[in-house]
């Protein structure tokens, strides 16, 4: 199965669930789903280059904004624009990490 087909299958599964979830719950679900997909299927390893947890597990980082918008946003956050997604992070007290090194550019609670 191609990568796009696998991602569409995930999106279809999420749509079927039809559960209202809070933004932080959807964010956690996305990060957890990506971890599980990467572990289960080597073809999905590219998702680690899109978004993922920081090494310490206390934050996450969008590594590739364009791929995040094209792949992750429609799958886990349907009908929301990237600027609105960033606004949602801020409204839930996520903050950008302003350091140099591995955590640079990440988001943390």
N, CA, C and O of each residue as an XYZ file, in Angstrom:
436
protein
N       0.856     -1.182      0.000
C       0.000      0.000      0.000
C       0.896      1.238      0.000
O       1.857      1.313      0.766
N       0.585      2.187     -0.843
C       1.371      3.412     -0.924
C       1.192      4.259      0.324
O       0.215      4.115      1.057
N       2.157      5.147      0.551
C       2.121      6.008      1.731
C       0.853      6.846      1.775
O       0.213      6.943      2.822
N       0.481      7.450      0.655
C      -0.711      8.302      0.629
C      -1.966      7.490      0.921
O      -2.873      7.979      1.595
N      -2.030      6.262      0.425
C      -3.192      5.410      0.688
C      -3.285      5.071      2.164
O      -4.384      5.031      2.719
N      -2.154      4.827      2.809
C      -2.136      4.525      4.231
C      -2.616      5.721      5.043
O      -3.385      5.574      5.993
N      -2.153      6.905      4.657
C      -2.560      8.121      5.361
C      -4.053      8.373      5.149
O      -4.749      8.781      6.080
N      -4.551      8.134      3.933
C      -5.984      8.298      3.676
C      -6.802      7.306      4.493
O      -7.898      7.630      4.951
N      -6.274      6.099      4.676
C      -6.974      5.094      5.482
C      -7.088      5.559      6.932
O      -8.114      5.354      7.581
N      -6.029      6.184      7.428
C      -6.057      6.722      8.795
C      -7.105      7.832      8.880
O      -7.887      7.889      9.829
N      -7.110      8.707      7.884
C      -8.072      9.812      7.870
C      -9.503      9.272      7.850
O     -10.378      9.800      8.536
N      -9.736      8.238      7.074
C     -11.070      7.651      7.009
C     -11.464      7.049      8.360
O     -12.608      7.173      8.797
N     -10.509      6.402      9.007
C     -10.776      5.817     10.328
C     -11.136      6.921     11.327
O     -12.090      6.785     12.093
N     -10.381      7.996     11.314
C     -10.658      9.104     12.228
C     -12.020      9.727     11.943
O     -12.744     10.093     12.869
N     -12.369      9.850     10.661
C     -13.659     10.429     10.303
C     -14.802      9.541     10.789
O     -15.841     10.039     11.221
N     -14.603      8.222     10.715
C     -15.639      7.293     11.171
C     -15.865      7.383     12.674
O     -16.980      7.183     13.155
N     -14.812      7.682     13.401
C     -14.955      7.755     14.858
C     -15.920      8.849     15.280
O     -16.655      8.693     16.255
N     -15.919      9.969     14.539
C     -16.840     11.077     14.775
C     -16.915     11.514     16.232
O     -17.987     11.881     16.714
N     -15.823     11.478     16.916
C     -15.812     11.901     18.308
C     -15.311     13.336     18.376
O     -14.318     13.698     17.745
N     -16.004     14.124     19.137
C     -15.540     15.475     19.383
C     -14.380     15.390     20.362
O     -14.537     14.873     21.468
N     -13.238     15.884     19.971
C     -12.065     15.857     20.840
C     -11.529     17.272     20.977
O     -11.671     18.106     20.082
N     -10.919     17.511     22.105
C     -10.295     18.804     22.314
C      -9.044     18.907     21.447
O      -8.491     17.895     21.016
N      -8.613     20.114     21.202
C      -7.420     20.328     20.392
C      -6.203     19.615     20.984
O      -5.495     18.934     20.242
N      -5.927     19.739     22.291
C      -4.770     19.015     22.838
C      -4.883     17.497     22.658
O      -3.878     16.825     22.427
N      -6.099     16.957     22.763
C      -6.284     15.515     22.567
C      -6.003     15.122     21.116
O      -5.395     14.083     20.859
N      -6.445     15.951     20.170
C      -6.176     15.661     18.756
C      -4.681     15.757     18.457
O      -4.146     14.955     17.692
N      -4.012     16.734     19.056
C      -2.575     16.901     18.877
C      -1.827     15.672     19.411
O      -0.942     15.131     18.748
N      -2.197     15.250     20.606
C      -1.566     14.064     21.191
C      -1.837     12.833     20.333
O      -0.949     12.005     20.128
N      -3.062     12.713     19.834
C      -3.424     11.585     18.981
C      -2.565     11.557     17.727
O      -2.087     10.495     17.327
N      -2.364     12.715     17.101
C      -1.545     12.785     15.894
C      -0.121     12.320     16.187
O       0.425     11.488     15.462
N       0.476     12.852     17.240
C       1.856     12.504     17.571
C       1.986     11.023     17.921
O       2.966     10.382     17.543
N       1.016     10.483     18.630
C       1.025      9.068     18.991
C       0.813      8.200     17.755
O       1.505      7.198     17.578
N      -0.136      8.576     16.900
C      -0.377      7.821     15.669
C       0.875      7.767     14.798
O       1.212      6.721     14.245
N       1.554      8.893     14.684
C       2.765      8.936     13.861
C       3.829      8.017     14.444
O       4.479      7.280     13.703
N       4.017      8.051     15.763
C       4.975      7.140     16.399
C       4.637      5.682     16.092
O       5.514      4.894     15.739
N       3.366      5.335     16.229
C       2.936      3.956     15.993
C       3.080      3.556     14.528
O       3.490      2.435     14.227
N       2.745      4.467     13.618
C       2.885      4.182     12.189
C       4.340      3.920     11.813
O       4.642      2.986     11.070
N       5.230      4.748     12.333
C       6.655      4.612     12.018
C       7.199      3.283     12.554
O       7.988      2.617     11.883
N       6.780      2.904     13.754
C       7.230      1.631     14.346
C       6.677      0.430     13.591
O       7.364     -0.579     13.435
N       5.435      0.538     13.121
C       4.775     -0.596     12.475
C       5.144     -0.772     11.002
O       5.089     -1.885     10.479
N       5.514      0.302     10.343
C       5.724      0.240      8.894
C       6.913      1.108      8.488
O       6.847      2.333      8.583
N       7.991      0.485      8.040
C       9.187      1.256      7.632
C       8.911      2.276      6.527
O       9.612      3.283      6.431
N       7.899      2.028      5.691
C       7.565      2.978      4.623
C       7.045      4.311      5.167
O       7.039      5.316      4.457
N       6.615      4.313      6.412
C       6.064      5.527      7.013
C       7.117      6.343      7.760
O       6.788      7.355      8.378
N       8.369      5.916      7.708
C       9.457      6.596      8.414
C       9.547      8.080      8.039
O       9.983      8.905      8.841
N       9.135      8.404      6.821
C       9.197      9.799      6.369
C       8.381     10.732      7.260
O       8.650     11.932      7.302
N       7.379     10.192      7.980
C       6.551     11.035      8.856
C       7.363     11.653      9.988
O       7.005     12.715     10.498
N       8.456     10.997     10.385
C       9.329     11.564     11.422
C       9.959     12.865     10.957
O      10.346     13.701     11.774
N      10.062     13.036      9.650
C      10.632     14.262      9.088
C       9.584     15.365      8.965
O       9.909     16.491      8.590
N       8.332     15.045      9.277
C       7.245     16.016      9.180
C       6.982     16.649     10.538
O       7.041     17.871     10.675
N       6.692     15.828     11.542
C       6.370     16.306     12.885
C       6.661     15.184     13.868
O       6.550     14.008     13.522
N       7.026     15.537     15.074
C       7.261     14.503     16.078
C       7.625     15.077     17.430
O       7.870     16.273     17.587
N       7.651     14.175     18.402
C       8.041     14.528     19.767
C       9.504     14.952     19.806
O      10.320     14.460     19.027
N       9.829     15.856     20.706
C      11.227     16.164     20.997
C      11.810     14.967     21.748
O      11.059     14.163     22.300
N      13.113     14.842     21.776
C      13.761     13.687     22.416
C      13.354     13.519     23.871
O      13.183     12.390     24.331
N      13.195     14.612     24.607
C      12.861     14.535     26.029
C      11.383     14.230     26.259
O      10.985     13.927     27.384
N      10.561     14.306     25.206
C       9.150     13.976     25.311
C       8.272     15.051     25.924
O       7.087     14.814     26.163
N       8.826     16.228     26.184
C       8.050     17.302     26.810
C       7.555     18.331     25.804
O       6.929     19.323     26.177
N       7.832     18.097     24.548
C       7.425     19.021     23.513
C       7.438     18.317     22.170
O       7.818     17.150     22.076
N       7.025     19.025     21.137
C       7.041     18.471     19.787
C       7.537     19.536     18.832
O       7.678     20.706     19.188
N       7.799     19.101     17.607
C       8.303     20.039     16.609
C       7.752     19.687     15.236
O       7.701     18.517     14.855
N       7.343     20.707     14.502
C       7.000     20.549     13.091
C       8.310     20.733     12.334
O       8.857     21.835     12.290
N       8.809     19.661     11.742
C      10.102     19.701     11.060
C       9.984     20.231      9.632
O      10.902     20.873      9.121
N       8.845     19.957      8.994
C       8.654     20.360      7.612
C       7.238     20.932      7.474
O       6.261     20.192      7.358
N       7.155     22.243      7.489
C       5.850     22.922      7.479
C       5.023     22.549      6.245
O       3.828     22.282      6.366
N       5.636     22.529      5.075
C       4.899     22.232      3.841
C       4.310     20.823      3.878
O       3.146     20.624      3.531
N       5.107     19.855      4.297
C       4.604     18.476      4.383
C       3.560     18.349      5.496
O       2.604     17.584      5.369
N       3.745     19.096      6.578
C       2.775     19.078      7.669
C       1.413     19.559      7.164
O       0.383     18.952      7.457
N       1.422     20.650      6.405
C       0.187     21.206      5.856
C      -0.450     20.231      4.862
O      -1.670     20.073      4.851
N       0.354     19.582      4.036
C      -0.161     18.676      3.008
C      -0.599     17.318      3.551
O      -1.554     16.729      3.044
N       0.094     16.815      4.581
C      -0.160     15.448      5.053
C      -0.880     15.422      6.397
O      -1.960     14.842      6.509
N      -0.300     16.038      7.404
C      -0.839     15.924      8.764
C      -2.118     16.731      8.967
O      -3.071     16.239      9.571
N      -2.147     17.950      8.474
C      -3.317     18.810      8.701
C      -4.602     18.169      8.175
O      -5.573     18.079      8.926
N      -4.651     17.717      6.915
C      -5.908     17.135      6.433
C      -6.265     15.810      7.123
O      -7.440     15.453      7.210
N      -5.263     15.092      7.604
C      -5.510     13.794      8.227
C      -6.026     13.934      9.649
O      -7.017     13.300     10.013
N      -5.373     14.750     10.450
C      -5.717     14.842     11.865
C      -6.480     16.117     12.243
O      -7.135     16.161     13.285
N      -6.397     17.148     11.404
C      -7.045     18.422     11.725
C      -7.818     18.935     10.522
O      -7.468     19.970      9.954
N      -8.852     18.232     10.135
C      -9.599     18.636      8.947
C     -10.274     19.991      9.177
O     -10.654     20.348     10.292
N     -10.402     20.714      8.090
C     -11.070     22.025      8.081
C     -10.426     23.051      9.007
O     -11.126     23.849      9.631
N      -9.127     23.036      9.098
C      -8.434     24.056      9.891
C      -7.195     24.494      9.105
O      -6.488     23.664      8.534
N      -6.944     25.791      9.084
C      -5.767     26.325      8.397
C      -4.582     26.328      9.356
O      -4.753     26.299     10.575
N      -3.387     26.364      8.790
C      -2.172     26.322      9.606
C      -2.127     27.490     10.594
O      -1.758     27.298     11.753
N      -2.494     28.685     10.156
C      -2.465     29.838     11.067
C      -3.451     29.641     12.220
O      -3.164     30.030     13.352
N      -4.593     29.047     11.943
C      -5.557     28.750     13.009
C      -5.013     27.674     13.941
O      -5.242     27.718     15.149
N      -4.295     26.713     13.380
C      -3.689     25.645     14.175
C      -2.668     26.245     15.148
O      -2.632     25.865     16.318
N      -1.849     27.167     14.674
C      -0.876     27.854     15.523
C      -1.599     28.654     16.611
O      -1.173     28.666     17.766
N      -2.682     29.312     16.240
C      -3.484     30.066     17.213
C      -4.046     29.129     18.287
O      -4.082     29.483     19.465
N      -4.483     27.935     17.877
C      -4.981     26.944     18.834
C      -3.878     26.546     19.815
O      -4.132     26.402     21.011
N      -2.658     26.370     19.312
C      -1.538     26.041     20.208
C      -1.373     27.123     21.267
O      -1.236     26.830     22.454
N      -1.387     28.372     20.824
C      -1.212     29.492     21.753
C      -2.345     29.560     22.768
O      -2.109     29.839     23.944
N      -3.566     29.308     22.324
C      -4.702     29.395     23.237
C      -4.717     28.265     24.264
O      -5.411     28.348     25.277
N      -3.951     27.211     23.996
C      -3.834     26.100     24.946
C      -2.484     26.138     25.675
O      -2.021     25.126     26.201
N      -1.879     27.292     25.697
C      -0.656     27.567     26.459
C       0.587     26.831     25.967
O       1.531     26.637     26.734
N       0.602     26.421     24.710
C       1.839     25.891     24.140
C       2.708     27.083     23.794
O       2.212     28.113     23.337
N       4.004     26.940     24.012
C       4.935     28.031     23.736
C       6.066     27.543     22.847
O       6.510     26.399     22.948
N       6.522     28.433     21.974
C       7.657     28.116     21.124
C       8.913     28.103     21.973
O       9.101     28.965     22.832
N       9.772     27.125     21.731
C      11.028     27.026     22.465
C      12.069     27.856     21.726
O      12.376     27.596     20.563
N      12.610     28.864     22.419
C      13.600     29.765     21.812
C      14.986     29.439     22.363
O      15.500     30.142     23.233
N      15.573     28.381     21.855
C      16.931     28.015     22.246
C      17.684     27.576     21.011
O      17.114     27.448     19.928
N      18.943     27.352     21.185
C      19.718     26.753     20.109
C      19.833     25.263     20.400
O      19.624     24.835     21.534
N      20.157     24.491     19.409
C      20.310     23.056     19.603
C      19.091     22.283     19.178
O      18.282     22.773     18.390
N      18.950     21.080     19.691
C      17.914     20.150     19.275
C      16.498     20.594     19.543
O      15.592     20.219     18.798
N      16.268     21.391     20.595
C      14.907     21.822     20.927
C      14.477     23.070     20.177
O      13.310     23.456     20.248
N      15.375     23.696     19.473
C      15.073     24.939     18.790
C      13.874     24.795     17.868
O      13.816     23.880     17.046
N      12.916     25.709     18.011
C      11.755     25.717     17.129
C      10.640     24.783     17.550
O       9.610     24.722     16.878
N      10.809     24.067     18.622
C       9.777     23.148     19.091
C       8.686     23.865     19.857
O       8.778     25.065     20.117
N       7.657     23.125     20.216
C       6.555     23.655     21.022
C       6.471     22.826     22.288
O       6.667     21.611     22.268
N       6.177     23.502     23.389
C       6.095     22.819     24.668
C       4.967     23.406     25.482
O       4.563     24.548     25.265
N       4.461     22.630     26.416
C       3.402     23.096     27.293
C       3.989     23.677     28.540
O       3.252     24.131     29.416
